[in-house]
Amino acid sequence: MKELYFIRPYKRSLRTLRLEFGKVKNKFLLRLIDGEINQKGESEFSPIEEVFDEEQEMLKNVWELRKQLSEEKWNLKTKEESPKIKQPSFITLKTMNGEMSIEFDH
């Protein structure tokens, strides 16, 4: 499973949103886990999961969520500070200066 991790300041804490996505058996899964980092520590809430038959459909949803979160001023963070995501040949995700872009090959 691939993972993207987003944070956004909220009052005296940080809101977190973790996107996990990838192939599970013969389906493709997108999992969203909302959480918070505050003075008491870290907490995460129950995940929301969506199952897809096609990888491209899942990747499109990941891209749309990424775009929406960026517009809402969420900051992309990863453990390595730059996501390494493999894509099928006709969709390419690129990261430059912390910003993701997607290209569709025809």
Secondary structure, 3 states (H helix, E strand, C coil): CEEEEEEEEECCEEEEEEEEEEEECCEEEEEEEEEEEECCEEEECCCEEEEECCHHHHHHHHHHHHHHHHHCCCEEECCCCCCCCCCCCCEEEEEECCEEEEEECC
